């Protein structure tokens, strides 16, 4: 009985030791900012932002995480964890009552077409100004 207990305890220790070793190898910082139109006016929608790191993957299985945030009614977002370095930013209007889904031009919704590029070395770059949608 004691031998079985020691064997189980040993297995448990090995399992627990293996659980603590998977750390994210990328550095992250928290960023905040605001989204407005180029003329400084507020958007007529809550906006979902996605931050696509321009940092290359470490290998075929280790990619940096995409950060995401929602703006408040004033266009502000706070404390979003993003990978250190440059990020492509996409925007899409969130659905909801009294929200205009056409508040964001379509080119801002595609990570390959968005003109928005921010850099954690320049915190002011997280204050985003976008073109008004064409009607």
N, C-alpha and C positions, 0 to 999 in steps of 0.2 A: 504494500500500500504506500509506504513512504517513497519507494523507488518511482512509482507511478506519479506521485505528487511532484517529485523533483523533475521528472521528465516533462510534465505539463508546465511547470513553472519555467523551465528552461526554454520551451517552445514559445511561451508567452513573452519572455524577455527578448527573444530573437525577433518575434513579430513586431513588438513595440519599438525596438531599435530601428527596424526598417521603415517605420511610418514617418519618422521625423526627418528623413534625408532628402525629400523632394522639395527643394526650394526653387522659387522662380529665379532664373539666372539674370533677368533684366532688372534695371533700376527704374523705379517709378517715382513720380512727383505728383503732388496735388495741384491742380490749376483751377482758376476761376475766371470768368469773363462775362461778356454781354454780347448779344446778337441784336443788331439794328440794321435798318436800311441805310444806304449810303448817305441819305440826307439827314440821318439822325433820328428819324421817326421809328416808332415801335412797330413790330410785326403784329399782324392781327391773329396770331396763333401761338400756341405753345409749340416749341420746336424740339425735336429729338436730334441731338448731335452725336456723331460717332467719330472717334479719333483713330485713324488708321496709321500705326507707326510705320515710318520709313526705314526703320532699323531692320537689317536683314535677319532672317532666322539663323539660329546657331547651327541647326542641322535640319534634316527633313521632318523631324518631329517636334522641334522646339521653336515655336513662333512667339513673338511678343503679343500680349493681349490687346484687343481693341477696347478703348475706353468709350463710355457713353454717358450722356446726361440729358436731362430735360430742362428747358428754360422755365422760369416762372413767368407770370403775366407781364413783368417788366423786361423780359428778354435776358435775365441774368441766370447764370448757372454757377455752382460752387463745388469746390473740393472734389474734382474729378481726377481719379488716378490714371495717369498716362505714362507711357514709357518715355524716359528721358530722350530728348532729341526732337527731330522734325516729325510732324503728323499731317496727313491729309485729313480734312474735315468734311464730312457730309452732313447735310441738314435735310430734315423732312418735317412737314407740319404734322403735329399729332391730331388725331381725330377727336372730336368732342363737340359738345353743344356750344354754339356761338363761336366756332373756330373756322377759319377760312383755310381749306386744304390747298388752295392755290397761292398761299402767302409766300411760298418759297419757289423760285424758278427751278425747273426740273434739272438743270445742269448741276445744281448743288447736291443732288441726291445720289450721284454716281461717283465712287471713289476714283475712277479713272478720268472723270471729266471735271470734277470740282476745282475751281480756281483757288480754294482756300487751303493755305499751307501755314501752319503755326510751328513755333519752335520754343521748347521749354527754356532755352537760353534768353528768350525775349518775352517775358510775361505779358507785355502790352499786345503782342500778336494774338492773344486769346480774346481780345475785344474785336469781334468780327463785324464787318460792314458788308452787306450784300446788296445786289441790285434788286430793284422792285420788279416783280413779275410783269411781263408784257401782257396787256389785255387784248 
